[in-house]
Amino acid sequence: MKKILSVLCSIFIILLLTGCQTKDPTISLKKDVTFELKDVMTITNDESNSIYYYYMATITNDSKDTYSTNDVVYSITDDGKEHLNPIDQHESMPITTVLPEQTAYVYGYIGFPNNNQNDMGFYFKDSGEFLSFNNVNVRKATNQDIKESEDLKFTMYEDNALKIEINAEDVKAQFENGKTTLSDLKITYTNKTEQQIVVPYLVPKADLNGILLTNYTDKGDFSSMNEDQIKKFDFTTNGLAPKTDPIEGKAFGYMVEYLDPEQSIECNVGFTFENAAINYQSKNKDCFDIHLVSSAFGITHDMTVSY
């Protein structure tokens, strides 16, 4: 009986030690060149039955030669299987060569229908190696974690690692050289951890309910006008007020793909509306509609702001 108990205890200890072993988040691309998975975040959306994987990795070149990132050929697969059809994806590898003793970053996201994926990760076709996302501590979120608010300043998302804050209280508009610019929408991303993390950044969009200047080219050249001039300009036609349209702007200054340890980045987001002007004669100053979009979370948060 003692021998049986001893054998069982030995098996239990071996299983315990095996289960506690740290999984290796690295693979060798070639001698002295290493690909390391740094962070993964999943966002599950029960309403759309989708799951997004945000990932961040590094390529470290400890060799004496320059390494080309064009040699890194991989796909995101389930347990090494190919031929998966994503519904959305984005990949960023900012540099094409990694100098000796330097590091390059790889980050992006990929979305799939949520079909109970088994083991997602990087599959390197040339070597046949598979690097599982589960080799790091995967951060998890759902569409239920997004906070909605009617306020112009609020926290949209927060967990143990990441905080996303919105502030549209101080936005301002300016007209110059035939275009309107809306600026100072602030989106702040804060890393609460002591490691680098990938960021599921929001995509801001905006519409100006204003005057499309291309409809009034017979009235003058707006490309050289400043704000004071456009405010005084008479857009009436036969005594009728000018027609206003929703004019889509082009966003700038919003992409944050990863954060360093305990780093906080405040994005000063702006929008440019080409050939567009505010209808300054209108009493309604709430003419900008801002939309904060996340396909992963499946939300579009709408805000109306004034100039």
Order of alpha helices (4+ residues) and beta strands (2+ residues): alpha-beta-beta-beta-beta-beta-beta-beta-beta-beta-beta-beta-beta-beta-beta-beta-beta-beta-alpha-beta-beta-beta-beta-beta-beta-beta
